[in-house]
């Protein structure tokens, strides 16, 4: 943003946006609700993936046990 644009838009900045800009310039992490939601959803996705992997492994184990039972009954 040029100095001219900064002067023109200085009155348009709200207190929240000014605080956000200052935090970004200072290198601090601003309170970002979208980032918090993203982190929450990524955590939920990780839990779902783990549950799905466990369920798939349980199905494979059950299938393996059924195949072993059928093989044993044929002998």
Secondary structure as UniProt FT lines:
FT   HELIX           3..9
FT   HELIX           10..12
FT   HELIX           15..26
FT   HELIX           33..74
//
